[in-house]
Amino acid sequence: MIIRINEYSDIPIYMQIRNQIVMGISSGELSAGEQLPTVRALSMEIGINTMTVSKAYQILKSEGYILTDRKNGARVRMEINQSKSLSNENADELRRIISEAKISGIAKEDFNKLIDEMWGK
């Protein structure tokens, strides 16, 4: 999986890394048990500070997406807890996206089609 960073984004780099890894897990591009690059390797690959990658990995670990240990590094968890609900933060973000879609004049049916297309990815 290739991580791409947008240096001009308002989203902090560590969250861009976190988000791309979550999307990679969701899409199947990263499979259960798969080894992630070391903090040092990923930081060198994308040209950022190791602490930034470390912070992204710490968040992913605390959210239950990855496991880390000194011997084996970071790996995608074999089983990820399925809470069957969105966090409050994600629900707020979804409300914001829906609000922007409504303001932009996107019909609910078209928005649902977009969701269906993205869900399949």
C-alpha positions as CSV (number, residue, x, y, z in Angstrom):
1,M,0.0,0.0,0.0
2,I,1.3,3.4,-0.9
3,I,0.7,6.3,1.5
4,R,0.3,9.6,-0.1
5,I,0.6,12.8,2.0
6,N,-1.0,16.1,1.0
7,E,1.2,18.7,2.6
8,Y,-1.3,21.5,1.8
9,S,-4.2,19.7,3.5
10,D,-5.8,21.0,6.7
11,I,-5.8,17.4,8.0
12,P,-2.6,16.8,10.1
13,I,-0.2,14.4,8.5
14,Y,-0.5,11.8,11.2
15,M,-4.3,11.7,10.6
16,Q,-3.7,11.4,6.8
17,I,-1.6,8.3,7.5
18,R,-4.2,6.9,10.0
19,N,-7.0,7.5,7.6
20,Q,-5.3,5.9,4.6
21,I,-4.4,2.8,6.7
22,V,-8.0,2.5,7.9
23,M,-9.2,2.8,4.3
24,G,-6.6,0.2,3.2
25,I,-8.0,-2.2,5.8
26,S,-11.6,-1.6,4.8
27,S,-10.9,-2.1,1.1
28,G,-8.8,-5.2,1.7
29,E,-5.7,-3.7,0.3
30,L,-4.2,-4.4,3.8
31,S,-5.2,-7.8,5.1
32,A,-5.5,-9.2,8.6
33,G,-2.0,-10.0,10.0
34,E,-0.2,-8.0,7.4
35,Q,3.0,-6.3,8.4
36,L,3.1,-2.5,8.2
37,P,6.3,-0.7,7.4
38,T,8.4,0.2,10.4
39,V,8.0,3.7,11.8
40,R,11.5,4.6,10.4
41,A,10.9,3.0,7.0
42,L,7.6,4.8,6.5
43,S,8.9,8.1,7.7
44,M,11.9,7.9,5.3
45,E,9.6,6.7,2.4
46,I,7.3,9.7,2.7
47,G,9.9,12.2,4.0
48,I,8.4,13.0,7.4
49,N,9.5,12.9,11.0
50,T,9.4,9.5,12.7
51,M,7.3,10.9,15.6
52,T,4.5,11.7,13.1
53,V,4.3,8.1,11.9
54,S,4.6,6.9,15.5
55,K,1.6,9.1,16.5
56,A,-0.4,7.6,13.6
57,Y,0.5,4.1,14.7
58,Q,-0.4,4.9,18.3
59,I,-3.8,6.1,17.3
60,L,-4.4,3.0,15.1
61,K,-3.4,0.8,18.0
62,S,-5.6,2.6,20.5
63,E,-8.5,2.3,18.1
64,G,-7.9,-1.4,17.7
65,Y,-6.9,-1.5,14.1
66,I,-3.3,-2.6,14.6
67,L,-1.1,-4.5,17.1
68,T,2.4,-3.4,17.8
69,D,5.4,-4.9,19.6
70,R,9.1,-4.4,19.7
71,K,9.9,-7.7,18.1
72,N,7.4,-7.9,15.3
73,G,6.6,-4.2,14.6
74,A,3.1,-3.1,13.6
75,R,0.6,-5.5,12.0
76,V,-3.1,-5.3,11.1
77,R,-5.1,-7.0,13.7
78,M,-6.4,-10.4,12.8
79,E,-9.9,-9.5,14.2
80,I,-11.1,-6.0,14.5
81,N,-13.8,-5.3,17.0
82,Q,-17.0,-4.5,15.1
83,S,-18.9,-2.1,17.4
84,K,-21.7,-1.7,14.8
85,S,-21.9,2.0,15.5
86,L,-20.0,5.2,14.6
87,S,-18.1,7.2,17.1
88,N,-19.6,10.6,18.0
89,E,-16.7,12.2,16.2
90,N,-17.4,10.2,13.0
91,A,-21.2,10.8,13.3
92,D,-20.5,14.6,13.5
93,E,-18.2,14.4,10.4
94,L,-20.9,12.5,8.5
95,R,-23.5,15.2,9.5
96,R,-21.1,17.8,8.2
97,I,-20.7,15.9,4.9
98,I,-24.4,15.4,4.5
99,S,-25.0,19.1,5.2
100,E,-22.5,20.2,2.6
101,A,-24.1,17.8,0.1
102,K,-27.6,19.3,0.8
103,I,-26.3,22.8,0.5
104,S,-24.6,21.9,-2.8
105,G,-28.0,20.7,-4.1
106,I,-27.1,17.0,-4.3
107,A,-30.3,14.9,-4.2
108,K,-30.6,12.3,-1.5
109,E,-30.8,9.5,-4.2
110,D,-27.6,10.7,-5.8
111,F,-25.9,10.9,-2.4
112,N,-27.0,7.3,-1.6
113,K,-25.7,6.2,-5.0
114,L,-22.3,7.7,-4.2
115,I,-22.4,5.9,-0.8
116,D,-23.2,2.6,-2.5
117,E,-20.3,3.1,-5.0
118,M,-17.8,3.9,-2.2
119,W,-19.1,1.1,0.0
120,G,-18.2,-1.4,-2.7
121,K,-14.6,-0.2,-2.8
